Amino acid sequence: MLDLTLTPDQMKLQERAHAFAIDVIRPVSRHYDTTAEWPEPIFRLAWEQGFLQAAVPKSLGGPGHSQMDEVVVNEEIAWGCAGMYTAISANTLALAPLHIAGSPEQKKFWMTRLLEAPRLAAFALTEPEAGSDAGAIACTAILNRGVYLLNGTKCYVTGGAYADYFTVFAKTDPGKGARGLSALVVPRATPGLRIGASMDKMGQRASNQVTLHFEQAEVPLENRLGSEGMGFAIAMKTLDQTRAIVAAGGVGLARAAYELALEHAKTRIQFGQPIFSNQAISFLLADLATKIEASRLLTWQAAWMTDQGLRNSKQSAMAKTYATDTAMEVTTNAIQILGGLGYSRECLAEKFFRDAKLMQIYEGTNQIQRLVIAKEIQQGR
Ligand SMILES: Cc1cc2nc3c(=O)[nH]c(=O)nc-3n(C[C@H](O)[C@H](O)[C@H](O)COP(=O)(O)OP(=O)(O)OC[C@H]3O[C@@H](n4cnc5c(N)ncnc54)[C@H](O)[C@@H]3O)c2cc1C
């Protein structure tokens, strides 16, 4: 029987995440947006709540969040601040390749490090010449006497300036194109790894992105996840799983902007009545509310499918596209409903708008999601 109610544990988790967003994140979100400082104290508190290391399984002593748990928590964190949501959920993205292809020993070694302290891991797929076209990766990792020599550049690595280790995708067999890629875990302290300056961004300024430069960086053979040549499949499966979490971020951010606009529409008096009384405003809010609910349903469906072990390439791409396009639409219209106040830095609406744009770009642009959806429907899935 279809049942869309959260379990009692998930409801408690949702309440805890919302309280965290209200009490811890919101009071400082403008500060970190303005300064682009790294919100270290917030990460410690997120770690104490189990949100930073949520993807570490219970069998290893971690919180062991299911994908449904993750989307419930991340909607609330993104409601608080989308930049902090991106910074915190980057750990789940980086850990997904370990979940998908790591041996029990690798999982234990790398994941339990995140339980010892508020540590970060980072996911390094994108390169300057390989963004949407991930199969065009030029980084090489050539095996030489039991050690991979890693060379090349990765860019836009979220959390990279502070990460303890990286899940890196590189060509171990340069002659084989996308089928020659492998996934490697690269510790921060690896000689030959240089971390570039942090990116100065338009929005989501509480998150950090850097370029990684590898020059003859030595990575032990035992740090490879899965077999040689599995890298592209691991990366795609990772994104199938984590796009539901991006979608949840879109829902949380859209909800934050919608709530602000609704409150304003009900209290702002013009022409002797609340602006909500104008059908142009109330119907706009009705449409935005509908799209937020539809986004959440798509998000839950994609997350539920991951938890059931079902293939969800189409559903996670649909959820990511719809929810993040909705976040952009809602944040844009929220400014319109708030009028001049919405354009002012006095109000969070302009931050929500800047934060939303990134969600249409990262973890595969929404054009690329449409390519994924089109390929799936062409193949009858
Ligand atoms: C703040 C931020 C954080 C990020 N975090 C990470 C991270 O942690 N790890 C990581 O590996 N990467 C990360 N990324 C990289 C991100 O996933 C890429 O930026 C994204 O996939 C797009 O690649 P690109 O920027 O090279 O754009 P391009 O691939 O150059 O695309 C440019 C434009 O062309 C369009 N386009 C390209 N090909 C097609 C096509 N076939 N059909 C239609 N349109 C097309 C795109 O949709 C886009 O609009 C991050 C990026 C940013 C900005």
The ligand as an ORCA input file, in Angstrom:
! r2SCAN-3c Opt
* xyz 0 1
  C      30.210     25.800     -6.935
  C      30.443     24.519     -7.667
  C      30.641     23.340     -6.961
  C      30.969     22.165     -7.635
  N      31.301     21.029     -6.915
  C      31.860     19.985     -7.570
  C      32.437     18.888     -6.853
  O      32.403     18.837     -5.611
  N      33.044     17.907     -7.551
  C      33.103     17.918     -8.901
  O      33.681     16.988     -9.477
  N      32.543     18.920     -9.618
  C      31.937     19.957     -8.989
  N      31.398     20.999     -9.699
  C      31.456     20.978    -11.149
  C      30.078     20.923    -11.807
  O      29.509     19.652    -11.668
  C      30.273     21.367    -13.273
  O      30.516     22.771    -13.237
  C      29.102     21.039    -14.136
  O      28.974     19.655    -14.318
  C      29.182     21.727    -15.510
  O      30.439     21.589    -16.091
  P      31.177     22.899    -16.670
  O      31.154     23.928    -15.620
  O      32.482     22.490    -17.220
  O      30.230     23.407    -17.838
  P      30.235     22.898    -19.368
  O      30.246     21.426    -19.400
  O      31.311     23.624    -20.083
  O      28.825     23.415    -19.863
  C      28.599     24.780    -20.203
  C      27.150     24.898    -20.682
  O      26.955     24.073    -21.828
  C      25.864     23.177    -21.608
  N      26.128     21.914    -22.289
  C      27.276     21.191    -22.307
  N      27.106     20.072    -23.039
  C      25.832     20.079    -23.487
  C      25.039     19.196    -24.268
  N      25.531     18.059    -24.742
  N      23.759     19.540    -24.528
  C      23.219     20.700    -24.043
  N      23.927     21.564    -23.280
  C      25.212     21.267    -23.006
  C      25.813     23.003    -20.092
  O      24.535     22.580    -19.678
  C      26.138     24.411    -19.632
  O      24.990     25.203    -19.679
  C      31.019     22.158     -9.043
  C      30.746     23.339     -9.751
  C      30.482     24.504     -9.095
  C      30.246     25.772     -9.889
*
